[in-house]
Amino acid sequence: MASPSTTRRQSSDDMIWDNLKRAIATSSGFQRWQVERAVSPSLNDDLEQQVRGYLRETLETLAY
C-alpha cells in the first residue's frame, strides 16, 4: 500500500501533467503538428497519446 506522501506526490504529478498536456494541446506548434499528420483534434485518451507523440518527435528532432 502506498504511503500518504507517495499518494499526494502522485496526485500532484498527475495534476501537473494534466495542466501541461492541456497547455501543449493549445499551442500553435502542437496544432500545426496535428494538421501536418492529419491527426484529428480530440480529447481524453487520444489527446494523451497525441501529446506524447508530439513530445517524442520534438525531442527526437532536438536531439538530432
Predicted model as a PDB file, atoms N, CA, C, CB and O in Angstrom, pLDDT in the B-factor column:
MODEL        1                                                                  
ATOM      1  N   MET A   1       0.839  -1.188   0.000  1.00 60.00           N  
ATOM      2  CA  MET A   1       0.000   0.000   0.000  1.00 60.00           C  
ATOM      3  C   MET A   1       0.881   1.247   0.000  1.00 60.00           C  
ATOM      4  CB  MET A   1      -0.953   0.001   1.220  1.00 60.00           C  
ATOM      5  O   MET A   1       1.881   1.313   0.714  1.00 60.00           O  
ATOM      6  N   ALA A   2       0.502   2.221  -0.798  1.00 65.00           N  
ATOM      7  CA  ALA A   2       1.290   3.437  -0.926  1.00 65.00           C  
ATOM      8  C   ALA A   2       1.139   4.307   0.316  1.00 65.00           C  
ATOM      9  CB  ALA A   2       0.874   4.216  -2.178  1.00 65.00           C  
ATOM     10  O   ALA A   2       0.068   4.378   0.919  1.00 65.00           O  
ATOM     11  N   SER A   3       2.228   4.962   0.681  1.00 73.00           N  
ATOM     12  CA  SER A   3       2.174   5.871   1.822  1.00 73.00           C  
ATOM     13  C   SER A   3       1.424   7.133   1.427  1.00 73.00           C  
ATOM     14  CB  SER A   3       3.598   6.217   2.326  1.00 73.00           C  
ATOM     15  O   SER A   3       1.313   7.446   0.242  1.00 73.00           O  
ATOM     16  N   PRO A   4       0.899   7.872   2.430  1.00 70.00           N  
ATOM     17  CA  PRO A   4       0.172   9.113   2.118  1.00 70.00           C  
ATOM     18  C   PRO A   4       1.016  10.111   1.335  1.00 70.00           C  
ATOM     19  CB  PRO A   4      -0.312   9.765   3.398  1.00 70.00           C  
ATOM     20  O   PRO A   4       0.500  10.801   0.456  1.00 70.00           O  
ATOM     21  N   SER A   5       2.321  10.194   1.646  1.00 70.00           N  
ATOM     22  CA  SER A   5       3.163  11.158   0.924  1.00 70.00           C  
ATOM     23  C   SER A   5       3.358  10.731  -0.528  1.00 70.00           C  
ATOM     24  CB  SER A   5       4.531  11.307   1.618  1.00 70.00           C  
ATOM     25  O   SER A   5       3.427  11.583  -1.413  1.00 70.00           O  
ATOM     26  N   THR A   6       3.448   9.430  -0.786  1.00 71.00           N  
ATOM     27  CA  THR A   6       3.574   8.929  -2.153  1.00 71.00           C  
ATOM     28  C   THR A   6       2.296   9.205  -2.923  1.00 71.00           C  
ATOM     29  CB  THR A   6       3.891   7.422  -2.161  1.00 71.00           C  
ATOM     30  O   THR A   6       2.343   9.615  -4.083  1.00 71.00           O  
ATOM     31  N   THR A   7       1.154   8.982  -2.286  1.00 76.00           N  
ATOM     32  CA  THR A   7      -0.132   9.227  -2.935  1.00 76.00           C  
ATOM     33  C   THR A   7      -0.301  10.707  -3.237  1.00 76.00           C  
ATOM     34  CB  THR A   7      -1.288   8.728  -2.055  1.00 76.00           C  
ATOM     35  O   THR A   7      -0.784  11.072  -4.309  1.00 76.00           O  
ATOM     36  N   ARG A   8       0.095  11.564  -2.297  1.00 77.00           N  
ATOM     37  CA  ARG A   8      -0.001  13.013  -2.511  1.00 77.00           C  
ATOM     38  C   ARG A   8       0.891  13.450  -3.662  1.00 77.00           C  
ATOM     39  CB  ARG A   8       0.380  13.776  -1.234  1.00 77.00           C  
ATOM     40  O   ARG A   8       0.485  14.255  -4.501  1.00 77.00           O  
ATOM     41  N   ARG A   9       2.113  12.914  -3.698  1.00 77.00           N  
ATOM     42  CA  ARG A   9       3.059  13.274  -4.766  1.00 77.00           C  
ATOM     43  C   ARG A   9       2.522  12.817  -6.121  1.00 77.00           C  
ATOM     44  CB  ARG A   9       4.455  12.645  -4.501  1.00 77.00           C  
ATOM     45  O   ARG A   9       2.611  13.549  -7.107  1.00 77.00           O  
ATOM     46  N   GLN A  10       1.968  11.611  -6.165  1.00 80.00           N  
ATOM     47  CA  GLN A  10       1.417  11.107  -7.423  1.00 80.00           C  
ATOM     48  C   GLN A  10       0.245  11.971  -7.868  1.00 80.00           C  
ATOM     49  CB  GLN A  10       0.974   9.637  -7.276  1.00 80.00           C  
ATOM     50  O   GLN A  10       0.113  12.279  -9.053  1.00 80.00           O  
ATOM     51  N   SER A  11      -0.595  12.357  -6.935  1.00 88.00           N  
ATOM     52  CA  SER A  11      -1.728  13.211  -7.262  1.00 88.00           C  
ATOM     53  C   SER A  11      -1.250  14.565  -7.790  1.00 88.00           C  
ATOM     54  CB  SER A  11      -2.625  13.405  -6.029  1.00 88.00           C  
ATOM     55  O   SER A  11      -1.802  15.100  -8.752  1.00 88.00           O  
ATOM     56  N   SER A  12      -0.228  15.102  -7.156  1.00 91.00           N  
ATOM     57  CA  SER A  12       0.347  16.367  -7.600  1.00 91.00           C  
ATOM     58  C   SER A  12       0.964  16.223  -8.991  1.00 91.00           C  
ATOM     59  CB  SER A  12       1.404  16.858  -6.597  1.00 91.00           C  
ATOM     60  O   SER A  12       0.788  17.091  -9.846  1.00 91.00           O  
ATOM     61  N   ASP A  13       1.683  15.131  -9.213  1.00 93.00           N  
ATOM     62  CA  ASP A  13       2.285  14.876 -10.520  1.00 93.00           C  
ATOM     63  C   ASP A  13       1.206  14.744 -11.598  1.00 93.00           C  
ATOM     64  CB  ASP A  13       3.150  13.603 -10.472  1.00 93.00           C  
ATOM     65  O   ASP A  13       1.366  15.255 -12.706  1.00 93.00           O  
ATOM     66  N   ASP A  14       0.114  14.061 -11.272  1.00 93.00           N  
ATOM     67  CA  ASP A  14      -0.985  13.912 -12.226  1.00 93.00           C  
ATOM     68  C   ASP A  14      -1.597  15.261 -12.578  1.00 93.00           C  
ATOM     69  CB  ASP A  14      -2.059  12.983 -11.660  1.00 93.00           C  
ATOM     70  O   ASP A  14      -1.922  15.514 -13.737  1.00 93.00           O  
ATOM     71  N   MET A  15      -1.753  16.127 -11.579  1.00 95.00           N  
ATOM     72  CA  MET A  15      -2.300  17.464 -11.838  1.00 95.00           C  
ATOM     73  C   MET A  15      -1.366  18.272 -12.729  1.00 95.00           C  
ATOM     74  CB  MET A  15      -2.543  18.211 -10.518  1.00 95.00           C  
ATOM     75  O   MET A  15      -1.813  18.960 -13.646  1.00 95.00           O  
ATOM     76  N   ILE A  16      -0.074  18.185 -12.457  1.00 95.00           N  
ATOM     77  CA  ILE A  16       0.912  18.908 -13.267  1.00 95.00           C  
ATOM     78  C   ILE A  16       0.876  18.406 -14.701  1.00 95.00           C  
ATOM     79  CB  ILE A  16       2.333  18.749 -12.679  1.00 95.00           C  
ATOM     80  O   ILE A  16       0.870  19.212 -15.632  1.00 95.00           O  
ATOM     81  N   TRP A  17       0.853  17.080 -14.900  1.00 94.00           N  
ATOM     82  CA  TRP A  17       0.823  16.514 -16.240  1.00 94.00           C  
ATOM     83  C   TRP A  17      -0.452  16.933 -16.975  1.00 94.00           C  
ATOM     84  CB  TRP A  17       0.926  14.983 -16.175  1.00 94.00           C  
ATOM     85  O   TRP A  17      -0.393  17.278 -18.156  1.00 94.00           O  
ATOM     86  N   ASP A  18      -1.606  16.909 -16.295  1.00 94.00           N  
ATOM     87  CA  ASP A  18      -2.854  17.312 -16.939  1.00 94.00           C  
ATOM     88  C   ASP A  18      -2.799  18.766 -17.386  1.00 94.00           C  
ATOM     89  CB  ASP A  18      -4.032  17.101 -15.993  1.00 94.00           C  
ATOM     90  O   ASP A  18      -3.245  19.094 -18.486  1.00 94.00           O  
ATOM     91  N   ASN A  19      -2.258  19.637 -16.544  1.00 95.00           N  
ATOM     92  CA  ASN A  19      -2.139  21.053 -16.911  1.00 95.00           C  
ATOM     93  C   ASN A  19      -1.150  21.246 -18.059  1.00 95.00           C  
ATOM     94  CB  ASN A  19      -1.701  21.885 -15.696  1.00 95.00           C  
ATOM     95  O   ASN A  19      -1.402  22.030 -18.974  1.00 95.00           O  
ATOM     96  N   LEU A  20      -0.041  20.541 -18.009  1.00 96.00           N  
ATOM     97  CA  LEU A  20       0.958  20.628 -19.072  1.00 96.00           C  
ATOM     98  C   LEU A  20       0.392  20.104 -20.389  1.00 96.00           C  
ATOM     99  CB  LEU A  20       2.223  19.845 -18.688  1.00 96.00           C  
ATOM    100  O   LEU A  20       0.593  20.704 -21.444  1.00 96.00           O  
ATOM    101  N   LYS A  21      -0.309  18.993 -20.318  1.00 94.00           N  
ATOM    102  CA  LYS A  21      -0.913  18.387 -21.512  1.00 94.00           C  
ATOM    103  C   LYS A  21      -1.900  19.364 -22.157  1.00 94.00           C  
ATOM    104  CB  LYS A  21      -1.629  17.055 -21.150  1.00 94.00           C  
ATOM    105  O   LYS A  21      -1.912  19.532 -23.377  1.00 94.00           O  
ATOM    106  N   ARG A  22      -2.726  20.007 -21.325  1.00 93.00           N  
ATOM    107  CA  ARG A  22      -3.689  20.984 -21.868  1.00 93.00           C  
ATOM    108  C   ARG A  22      -2.973  22.180 -22.495  1.00 93.00           C  
ATOM    109  CB  ARG A  22      -4.645  21.470 -20.759  1.00 93.00           C  
ATOM    110  O   ARG A  22      -3.381  22.669 -23.548  1.00 93.00           O  
ATOM    111  N   ALA A  23      -1.912  22.645 -21.851  1.00 96.00           N  
ATOM    112  CA  ALA A  23      -1.158  23.782 -22.391  1.00 96.00           C  
ATOM    113  C   ALA A  23      -0.517  23.415 -23.724  1.00 96.00           C  
ATOM    114  CB  ALA A  23      -0.078  24.242 -21.391  1.00 96.00           C  
ATOM    115  O   ALA A  23      -0.541  24.211 -24.663  1.00 96.00           O  
ATOM    116  N   ILE A  24       0.050  22.230 -23.814  1.00 96.00           N  
ATOM    117  CA  ILE A  24       0.668  21.777 -25.066  1.00 96.00           C  
ATOM    118  C   ILE A  24      -0.391  21.660 -26.156  1.00 96.00           C  
ATOM    119  CB  ILE A  24       1.389  20.417 -24.867  1.00 96.00           C  
ATOM    120  O   ILE A  24      -0.157  22.061 -27.296  1.00 96.00           O  
ATOM    121  N   ALA A  25      -1.557  21.112 -25.808  1.00 93.00           N  
ATOM    122  CA  ALA A  25      -2.627  20.898 -26.788  1.00 93.00           C  
ATOM    123  C   ALA A  25      -3.147  22.206 -27.375  1.00 93.00           C  
ATOM    124  CB  ALA A  25      -3.774  20.139 -26.147  1.00 93.00           C  
ATOM    125  O   ALA A  25      -3.663  22.220 -28.492  1.00 93.00           O  
ATOM    126  N   THR A  26      -3.019  23.296 -26.640  1.00 94.00           N  
ATOM    127  CA  THR A  26      -3.495  24.583 -27.163  1.00 94.00           C  
ATOM    128  C   THR A  26      -2.389  25.365 -27.867  1.00 94.00           C  
ATOM    129  CB  THR A  26      -4.073  25.423 -26.033  1.00 94.00           C  
ATOM    130  O   THR A  26      -2.640  26.446 -28.399  1.00 94.00           O  
ATOM    131  N   SER A  27      -1.168  24.829 -27.874  1.00 96.00           N  
ATOM    132  CA  SER A  27      -0.060  25.553 -28.507  1.00 96.00           C  
ATOM    133  C   SER A  27      -0.151  25.470 -30.027  1.00 96.00           C  
ATOM    134  CB  SER A  27       1.291  24.995 -28.029  1.00 96.00           C  
ATOM    135  O   SER A  27      -0.674  24.504 -30.583  1.00 96.00           O  
ATOM    136  N   SER A  28       0.364  26.494 -30.680  1.00 96.00           N  
ATOM    137  CA  SER A  28       0.333  26.519 -32.146  1.00 96.00           C  
ATOM    138  C   SER A  28       1.206  25.410 -32.734  1.00 96.00           C  
ATOM    139  CB  SER A  28       0.798  27.889 -32.668  1.00 96.00           C  
ATOM    140  O   SER A  28       0.875  24.847 -33.777  1.00 96.00           O  
ATOM    141  N   GLY A  29       2.316  25.097 -32.070  1.00 96.00           N  
ATOM    142  CA  GLY A  29       3.191  24.035 -32.557  1.00 96.00           C  
ATOM    143  C   GLY A  29       2.495  22.687 -32.570  1.00 96.00           C  
ATOM    144  O   GLY A  29       2.610  21.932 -33.535  1.00 96.00           O  
ATOM    145  N   PHE A  30       1.772  22.383 -31.500  1.00 95.00           N  
ATOM    146  CA  PHE A  30       1.048  21.119 -31.417  1.00 95.00           C  
ATOM    147  C   PHE A  30      -0.065  21.084 -32.451  1.00 95.00           C  
ATOM    148  CB  PHE A  30       0.474  20.909 -30.005  1.00 95.00           C  
ATOM    149  O   PHE A  30      -0.270  20.061 -33.104  1.00 95.00           O  
ATOM    150  N   GLN A  31      -0.784  22.186 -32.609  1.00 93.00           N  
ATOM    151  CA  GLN A  31      -1.878  22.224 -33.584  1.00 93.00           C  
ATOM    152  C   GLN A  31      -1.356  22.081 -35.001  1.00 93.00           C  
ATOM    153  CB  GLN A  31      -2.669  23.523 -33.452  1.00 93.00           C  
ATOM    154  O   GLN A  31      -1.991  21.428 -35.829  1.00 93.00           O  
ATOM    155  N   ARG A  32      -0.215  22.679 -35.293  1.00 94.00           N  
ATOM    156  CA  ARG A  32       0.409  22.530 -36.610  1.00 94.00           C  
ATOM    157  C   ARG A  32       0.835  21.073 -36.823  1.00 94.00           C  
ATOM    158  CB  ARG A  32       1.634  23.484 -36.750  1.00 94.00           C  
ATOM    159  O   ARG A  32       0.666  20.523 -37.911  1.00 94.00           O  
ATOM    160  N   TRP A  33       1.386  20.457 -35.777  1.00 93.00           N  
ATOM    161  CA  TRP A  33       1.796  19.051 -35.828  1.00 93.00           C  
ATOM    162  C   TRP A  33       0.593  18.173 -36.153  1.00 93.00           C  
ATOM    163  CB  TRP A  33       2.440  18.614 -34.486  1.00 93.00           C  
ATOM    164  O   TRP A  33       0.712  17.243 -36.950  1.00 93.00           O  
ATOM    165  N   GLN A  34      -0.562  18.451 -35.551  1.00 92.00           N  
ATOM    166  CA  GLN A  34      -1.774  17.676 -35.838  1.00 92.00           C  
ATOM    167  C   GLN A  34      -2.176  17.813 -37.300  1.00 92.00           C  
ATOM    168  CB  GLN A  34      -2.929  18.129 -34.932  1.00 92.00           C  
ATOM    169  O   GLN A  34      -2.524  16.824 -37.945  1.00 92.00           O  
ATOM    170  N   VAL A  35      -2.129  19.031 -37.823  1.00 91.00           N  
ATOM    171  CA  VAL A  35      -2.514  19.278 -39.217  1.00 91.00           C  
ATOM    172  C   VAL A  35      -1.557  18.562 -40.161  1.00 91.00           C  
ATOM    173  CB  VAL A  35      -2.532  20.795 -39.521  1.00 91.00           C  
ATOM    174  O   VAL A  35      -1.989  17.926 -41.122  1.00 91.00           O  
ATOM    175  N   GLU A  36      -0.258  18.663 -39.891  1.00 91.00           N  
ATOM    176  CA  GLU A  36       0.742  18.029 -40.757  1.00 91.00           C  
ATOM    177  C   GLU A  36       0.588  16.520 -40.812  1.00 91.00           C  
ATOM    178  CB  GLU A  36       2.135  18.376 -40.284  1.00 91.00           C  
ATOM    179  O   GLU A  36       0.913  15.898 -41.824  1.00 91.00           O  
ATOM    180  N   ARG A  37       0.104  15.938 -39.754  1.00 87.00           N  
ATOM    181  CA  ARG A  37      -0.054  14.483 -39.695  1.00 87.00           C  
ATOM    182  C   ARG A  37      -1.491  14.038 -39.896  1.00 87.00           C  
ATOM    183  CB  ARG A  37       0.447  13.966 -38.375  1.00 87.00           C  
ATOM    184  O   ARG A  37      -1.812  12.859 -39.749  1.00 87.00           O  
ATOM    185  N   ALA A  38      -2.342  14.974 -40.229  1.00 85.00           N  
ATOM    186  CA  ALA A  38      -3.770  14.695 -40.436  1.00 85.00           C  
ATOM    187  C   ALA A  38      -4.361  13.956 -39.234  1.00 85.00           C  
ATOM    188  CB  ALA A  38      -3.978  13.864 -41.724  1.00 85.00           C  
ATOM    189  O   ALA A  38      -5.145  13.019 -39.383  1.00 85.00           O  
ATOM    190  N   VAL A  39      -3.965  14.399 -38.044  1.00 79.00           N  
ATOM    191  CA  VAL A  39      -4.475  13.818 -36.800  1.00 79.00           C  
ATOM    192  C   VAL A  39      -5.666  14.649 -36.358  1.00 79.00           C  
ATOM    193  CB  VAL A  39      -3.370  13.770 -35.683  1.00 79.00           C  
ATOM    194  O   VAL A  39      -5.588  15.876 -36.288  1.00 79.00           O  
ATOM    195  N   SER A  40      -6.753  13.983 -36.063  1.00 73.00           N  
ATOM    196  CA  SER A  40      -7.941  14.730 -35.648  1.00 73.00           C  
ATOM    197  C   SER A  40      -7.769  15.236 -34.228  1.00 73.00           C  
ATOM    198  CB  SER A  40      -9.204  13.856 -35.754  1.00 73.00           C  
ATOM    199  O   SER A  40      -7.364  14.487 -33.339  1.00 73.00           O  
ATOM    200  N   PRO A  41      -8.077  16.510 -34.018  1.00 67.00           N  
ATOM    201  CA  PRO A  41      -8.010  17.032 -32.657  1.00 67.00           C  
ATOM    202  C   PRO A  41      -9.118  16.390 -31.826  1.00 67.00           C  
ATOM    203  CB  PRO A  41      -8.134  18.586 -32.644  1.00 67.00           C  
ATOM    204  O   PRO A  41     -10.300  16.535 -32.138  1.00 67.00           O  
ATOM    205  N   SER A  42      -8.735  15.696 -30.788  1.00 63.00           N  
ATOM    206  CA  SER A  42      -9.723  15.051 -29.929  1.00 63.00           C  
ATOM    207  C   SER A  42      -9.270  15.135 -28.485  1.00 63.00           C  
ATOM    208  CB  SER A  42      -9.945  13.581 -30.343  1.00 63.00           C  
ATOM    209  O   SER A  42      -8.170  15.601 -28.189  1.00 63.00           O  
ATOM    210  N   LEU A  43     -10.124  14.682 -27.602  1.00 57.00           N  
ATOM    211  CA  LEU A  43      -9.855  14.799 -26.176  1.00 57.00           C  
ATOM    212  C   LEU A  43      -9.584  13.445 -25.546  1.00 57.00           C  
ATOM    213  CB  LEU A  43     -11.016  15.472 -25.477  1.00 57.00           C  
ATOM    214  O   LEU A  43      -9.628  12.405 -26.203  1.00 57.00           O  
ATOM    215  N   ASN A  44      -9.306  13.490 -24.261  1.00 59.00           N  
ATOM    216  CA  ASN A  44      -9.147  12.316 -23.399  1.00 59.00           C  
ATOM    217  C   ASN A  44      -7.951  11.461 -23.782  1.00 59.00           C  
ATOM    218  CB  ASN A  44     -10.395  11.476 -23.440  1.00 59.00           C  
ATOM    219  O   ASN A  44      -6.850  11.984 -23.948  1.00 59.00           O  
ATOM    220  N   ASP A  45      -8.150  10.136 -23.928  1.00 64.00           N  
ATOM    221  CA  ASP A  45      -7.032   9.227 -24.148  1.00 64.00           C  
ATOM    222  C   ASP A  45      -6.303   9.521 -25.450  1.00 64.00           C  
ATOM    223  CB  ASP A  45      -7.518   7.796 -24.145  1.00 64.00           C  
ATOM    224  O   ASP A  45      -5.077   9.428 -25.505  1.00 64.00           O  
ATOM    225  N   ASP A  46      -7.042   9.877 -26.505  1.00 88.00           N  
ATOM    226  CA  ASP A  46      -6.386  10.208 -27.768  1.00 88.00           C  
ATOM    227  C   ASP A  46      -5.462  11.405 -27.590  1.00 88.00           C  
ATOM    228  CB  ASP A  46      -7.428  10.497 -28.861  1.00 88.00           C  
ATOM    229  O   ASP A  46      -4.354  11.422 -28.126  1.00 88.00           O  
ATOM    230  N   LEU A  47      -5.911  12.398 -26.843  1.00 89.00           N  
ATOM    231  CA  LEU A  47      -5.092  13.579 -26.613  1.00 89.00           C  
ATOM    232  C   LEU A  47      -3.817  13.197 -25.878  1.00 89.00           C  
ATOM    233  CB  LEU A  47      -5.874  14.636 -25.821  1.00 89.00           C  
ATOM    234  O   LEU A  47      -2.739  13.702 -26.194  1.00 89.00           O  
ATOM    235  N   GLU A  48      -3.936  12.321 -24.914  1.00 90.00           N  
ATOM    236  CA  GLU A  48      -2.761  11.845 -24.167  1.00 90.00           C  
ATOM    237  C   GLU A  48      -1.733  11.253 -25.132  1.00 90.00           C  
ATOM    238  CB  GLU A  48      -3.175  10.787 -23.099  1.00 90.00           C  
ATOM    239  O   GLU A  48      -0.552  11.593 -25.066  1.00 90.00           O  
ATOM    240  N   GLN A  49      -2.172  10.378 -26.015  1.00 92.00           N  
ATOM    241  CA  GLN A  49      -1.267   9.731 -26.965  1.00 92.00           C  
ATOM    242  C   GLN A  49      -0.706  10.739 -27.964  1.00 92.00           C  
ATOM    243  CB  GLN A  49      -1.991   8.602 -27.707  1.00 92.00           C  
ATOM    244  O   GLN A  49       0.464  10.662 -28.337  1.00 92.00           O  
ATOM    245  N   GLN A  50      -1.539  11.683 -28.395  1.00 93.00           N  
ATOM    246  CA  GLN A  50      -1.070  12.692 -29.347  1.00 93.00           C  
ATOM    247  C   GLN A  50       0.003  13.573 -28.718  1.00 93.00           C  
ATOM    248  CB  GLN A  50      -2.243  13.557 -29.836  1.00 93.00           C  
ATOM    249  O   GLN A  50       1.027  13.840 -29.348  1.00 93.00           O  
ATOM    250  N   VAL A  51      -0.213  14.023 -27.497  1.00 95.00           N  
ATOM    251  CA  VAL A  51       0.769  14.874 -26.825  1.00 95.00           C  
ATOM    252  C   VAL A  51       2.068  14.102 -26.621  1.00 95.00           C  
ATOM    253  CB  VAL A  51       0.221  15.384 -25.467  1.00 95.00           C  
ATOM    254  O   VAL A  51       3.153  14.648 -26.823  1.00 95.00           O  
ATOM    255  N   ARG A  52       1.965  12.845 -26.225  1.00 95.00           N  
ATOM    256  CA  ARG A  52       3.170  12.026 -26.045  1.00 95.00           C  
ATOM    257  C   ARG A  52       3.919  11.869 -27.371  1.00 95.00           C  
ATOM    258  CB  ARG A  52       2.800  10.636 -25.473  1.00 95.00           C  
ATOM    259  O   ARG A  52       5.147  11.950 -27.406  1.00 95.00           O  
ATOM    260  N   GLY A  53       3.185  11.648 -28.454  1.00 94.00           N  
ATOM    261  CA  GLY A  53       3.812  11.532 -29.769  1.00 94.00           C  
ATOM    262  C   GLY A  53       4.473  12.831 -30.199  1.00 94.00           C  
ATOM    263  O   GLY A  53       5.584  12.829 -30.728  1.00 94.00           O  
ATOM    264  N   TYR A  54       3.781  13.935 -29.968  1.00 95.00           N  
ATOM    265  CA  TYR A  54       4.318  15.252 -30.298  1.00 95.00           C  
ATOM    266  C   TYR A  54       5.607  15.514 -29.515  1.00 95.00           C  
ATOM    267  CB  TYR A  54       3.274  16.351 -30.000  1.00 95.00           C  
ATOM    268  O   TYR A  54       6.607  15.956 -30.080  1.00 95.00           O  
ATOM    269  N   LEU A  55       5.571  15.241 -28.225  1.00 96.00           N  
ATOM    270  CA  LEU A  55       6.761  15.462 -27.402  1.00 96.00           C  
ATOM    271  C   LEU A  55       7.908  14.554 -27.828  1.00 96.00           C  
ATOM    272  CB  LEU A  55       6.436  15.233 -25.926  1.00 96.00           C  
ATOM    273  O   LEU A  55       9.058  14.989 -27.879  1.00 96.00           O  
ATOM    274  N   ARG A  56       7.604  13.298 -28.133  1.00 96.00           N  
ATOM    275  CA  ARG A  56       8.630  12.352 -28.566  1.00 96.00           C  
ATOM    276  C   ARG A  56       9.294  12.852 -29.849  1.00 96.00           C  
ATOM    277  CB  ARG A  56       8.021  10.944 -28.783  1.00 96.00           C  
ATOM    278  O   ARG A  56      10.521  12.888 -29.946  1.00 96.00           O  
ATOM    279  N   GLU A  57       8.476  13.239 -30.834  1.00 95.00           N  
ATOM    280  CA  GLU A  57       9.040  13.713 -32.103  1.00 95.00           C  
ATOM    281  C   GLU A  57       9.828  15.002 -31.915  1.00 95.00           C  
ATOM    282  CB  GLU A  57       7.930  13.931 -33.130  1.00 95.00           C  
ATOM    283  O   GLU A  57      10.882  15.185 -32.525  1.00 95.00           O  
ATOM    284  N   THR A  58       9.326  15.878 -31.086  1.00 95.00           N  
ATOM    285  CA  THR A  58      10.022  17.149 -30.830  1.00 95.00           C  
ATOM    286  C   THR A  58      11.379  16.899 -30.179  1.00 95.00           C  
ATOM    287  CB  THR A  58       9.164  18.067 -29.932  1.00 95.00           C  
ATOM    288  O   THR A  58      12.381  17.500 -30.565  1.00 95.00           O  
ATOM    289  N   LEU A  59      11.401  16.015 -29.196  1.00 94.00           N  
ATOM    290  CA  LEU A  59      12.676  15.701 -28.536  1.00 94.00           C  
ATOM    291  C   LEU A  59      13.641  14.990 -29.455  1.00 94.00           C  
ATOM    292  CB  LEU A  59      12.438  14.853 -27.312  1.00 94.00           C  
ATOM    293  O   LEU A  59      14.845  15.237 -29.401  1.00 94.00           O  
ATOM    294  N   GLU A  60      13.127  14.103 -30.307  1.00 95.00           N  
ATOM    295  CA  GLU A  60      13.994  13.422 -31.270  1.00 95.00           C  
ATOM    296  C   GLU A  60      14.599  14.425 -32.231  1.00 95.00           C  
ATOM    297  CB  GLU A  60      13.215  12.347 -32.044  1.00 95.00           C  
ATOM    298  O   GLU A  60      15.776  14.325 -32.577  1.00 95.00           O  
ATOM    299  N   THR A  61      13.802  15.393 -32.667  1.00 92.00           N  
ATOM    300  CA  THR A  61      14.304  16.437 -33.574  1.00 92.00           C  
ATOM    301  C   THR A  61      15.371  17.270 -32.885  1.00 92.00           C  
ATOM    302  CB  THR A  61      13.153  17.345 -34.056  1.00 92.00           C  
ATOM    303  O   THR A  61      16.401  17.580 -33.483  1.00 92.00           O  
ATOM    304  N   LEU A  62      15.134  17.631 -31.643  1.00 92.00           N  
ATOM    305  CA  LEU A  62      16.114  18.427 -30.911  1.00 92.00           C  
ATOM    306  C   LEU A  62      17.411  17.648 -30.661  1.00 92.00           C  
ATOM    307  CB  LEU A  62      15.521  18.891 -29.585  1.00 92.00           C  
ATOM    308  O   LEU A  62      18.501  18.220 -30.666  1.00 92.00           O  
ATOM    309  N   ALA A  63      17.276  16.349 -30.445  1.00 89.00           N  
ATOM    310  CA  ALA A  63      18.450  15.510 -30.177  1.00 89.00           C  
ATOM    311  C   ALA A  63      19.274  15.286 -31.444  1.00 89.00           C  
ATOM    312  CB  ALA A  63      18.017  14.158 -29.588  1.00 89.00           C  
ATOM    313  O   ALA A  63      20.474  15.022 -31.368  1.00 89.00           O  
ATOM    314  N   TYR A  64      18.634  15.391 -32.606  1.00 80.00           N  
ATOM    315  CA  TYR A  64      19.294  15.179 -33.873  1.00 80.00           C  
ATOM    316  C   TYR A  64      20.180  16.343 -34.170  1.00 80.00           C  
ATOM    317  CB  TYR A  64      18.293  14.970 -34.989  1.00 80.00           C  
ATOM    318  O   TYR A  64      20.840  16.367 -35.209  1.00 80.00           O  
TER     319      TYR A  64                                                      
ENDMDL                                                                          
END                                                                             
